[in-house]
Amino acid sequence: MLDRTRDLVDLTEEDLQASRKILRQYGNLSAATVLFILDEIMRTGNPQIGDLGVMVAVGPGFAAEAALLRWV
């Protein structure tokens, strides 16, 4: 899913670094994975005021959540 998302919205591998790290360390935690990734970005990603982010989680079946984030 990361590769397809990267290609569809023109992300770089650097954009997906935190996601890949968390998935490597913990595996797929279903929807909770995004919270681990958000924590990783907040601790090491150096988000700047005004930066935007998108969190998307896909759960079992057709469950999906999405949120647009803006750092303040």
N, C-alpha and C positions, 0 to 999 in steps of 0.2 A: 504494500500500500504506500509506503514511503516513496519508493521509486516512481510510481505512477503519479502521486501527488506532486513530487518534484518536477516531473516533466510537464504536467498540466498547468501548473501555476508559475513555472520558470524559477524554481528555487535552486540554490546552489547546495553542494554537499555540506558546506559550512553552516547553512541554514538548518540542516537536519542533524548536525553533530550531537546536540543534546538528546534528541529522540533516539538516535542509533545507540548512544552510550547507555541510556537507561534500558532499552530493550536488550542490549547485550548483558547488562548486569543483572536484571531482574526478570527478563522474559516479558511476555504479554500479561499484564495485570488487568486486562479488559479496560473499562472506562477509567479506572483509577490511574492508569498509566500516565494520563495527561497531567495529573497532579505531581507525580514524580518528575516529569519533564519540566514542568513549570518551576518546581523547586530548584532543579539543576540550573535552569536559565537564570533564575533570580540570584543564585549563589555564584555562578561562574560566567554567565553570558554577558554581563555588563549592559543590561538594557538602559537606554538613555530616555530622559523625559521626552515624551512625544512619540517614541517608538510604538509601532503597532505589532501585534501578534495575533495569530489565529490558533485556537485550540479546537481540535476535532477528535472526538472519541467515537469508536464504533464498538458497540456491544453485541451480545448474541442476538440472533434473529435480525430484525430490522431496526434495532435500537441504535440511535446516533445522537450525539450532542455536539454543539458547536458554540463557540463564544469568540467575539472579537475583543481583543485586549488593547488598552492604550496605557503606557506607563506614564505616571504623573509624579 
